[in-house]
């Protein structure tokens, strides 16, 4: 049996995610237009977007799997690997960097005992970095569970981490 045939026999996407994606498709003039919302559905259900899920989304939207991979790897809100239950995604672009994001990342790494790109052994926390999260006027900032935490200081970061413990 080929890998492609195995994927057909063992789908990654839960039926409710497939149904949600199929419900999105009529909202767009071409199926590919439903890509972003489809990927949000997958990530919400699985916590990240594995390669096999990308293949299934591609089949549903009638595009090549590479087109789905390109979207997943381009946008910082999509994750192509598992992350902790609380994923701290720090903006590292110019405004945030000038206002201390690197120091905040180092503080977080020290406090959690992991480096950026890693997950704690209990799976509770992970640290990531995004090129830009589009909040330059309120830098430095991070995104946690789709919520922005802006004008960060070490004290505010510690309060946030304490609230998650």
WOLINBEL-V347699 format. One record per residue. N is the residue number from 1. RES is the residue in one small letter. NEAR is the number of other ideal C-beta (glycine too) atoms within 8 Angstrom. Layout:
N:RES:NEAR ; N:RES:NEAR
//
This chain:
1:x:4 ; 2:x:5 ; 3:x:5 ; 4:x:6 ; 5:x:8 ; 6:x:9 ; 7:x:12 ; 8:x:7 ; 9:x:6 ; 10:x:6 ; 11:x:7 ; 12:x:9 ; 13:x:12 ; 14:x:6 ; 15:x:6 ; 16:x:7 ; 17:x:12 ; 18:x:12 ; 19:x:8 ; 20:x:10 ; 21:x:17 ; 22:x:8 ; 23:x:7 ; 24:x:12 ; 25:x:11 ; 26:x:5 ; 27:x:6 ; 28:x:10 ; 29:x:3 ; 30:x:5 ; 31:x:10 ; 32:x:10 ; 33:x:8 ; 34:x:13 ; 35:x:13 ; 36:x:8 ; 37:x:9 ; 38:x:14 ; 39:x:14 ; 40:x:8 ; 41:x:12 ; 42:x:14 ; 43:x:12 ; 44:x:6 ; 45:x:10 ; 46:x:11 ; 47:x:7 ; 48:x:10 ; 49:x:12 ; 50:x:9 ; 51:x:8 ; 52:x:8 ; 53:x:12 ; 54:x:13 ; 55:x:11 ; 56:x:13 ; 57:x:15 ; 58:x:13 ; 59:x:7 ; 60:x:12 ; 61:x:14 ; 62:x:7 ; 63:x:10 ; 64:x:6 ; 65:x:10 ; 66:x:6 ; 67:x:11 ; 68:x:16 ; 69:x:11 ; 70:x:8 ; 71:x:12 ; 72:x:12 ; 73:x:7 ; 74:x:5 ; 75:x:7 ; 76:x:9 ; 77:x:5 ; 78:x:11 ; 79:x:11 ; 80:x:10 ; 81:x:5 ; 82:x:6 ; 83:x:10 ; 84:x:10 ; 85:x:6 ; 86:x:10 ; 87:x:13 ; 88:x:11 ; 89:x:12 ; 90:x:17 ; 91:x:17 ; 92:x:11 ; 93:x:10 ; 94:x:6 ; 95:x:10 ; 96:x:16 ; 97:x:10 ; 98:x:7 ; 99:x:8 ; 100:x:10 ; 101:x:15 ; 102:x:8 ; 103:x:8 ; 104:x:14 ; 105:x:13 ; 106:x:8 ; 107:x:10 ; 108:x:13 ; 109:x:12 ; 110:x:7 ; 111:x:8 ; 112:x:10 ; 113:x:6 ; 114:x:10 ; 115:x:6 ; 116:x:9 ; 117:x:6 ; 118:x:8 ; 119:x:10 ; 120:x:12 ; 121:x:4 ; 122:x:4 ; 123:x:7 ; 124:x:8 ; 125:x:13 ; 126:x:12 ; 127:x:16 ; 128:x:12 ; 129:x:11 ; 130:x:11 ; 131:x:7 ; 132:x:8 ; 133:x:13 ; 134:x:4 ; 135:x:10 ; 136:x:10 ; 137:x:5 ; 138:x:8 ; 139:x:14 ; 140:x:14 ; 141:x:16 ; 142:x:14 ; 143:x:13 ; 144:x:11 ; 145:x:5 ; 146:x:5 ; 147:x:6 ; 148:x:9 ; 149:x:10 ; 150:x:8 ; 151:x:8 ; 152:x:12 ; 153:x:7 ; 154:x:8 ; 155:x:6 ; 156:x:10 ; 157:x:13 ; 158:x:9 ; 159:x:8 ; 160:x:10 ; 161:x:11 ; 162:x:7 ; 163:x:6 ; 164:x:8 ; 165:x:4
//
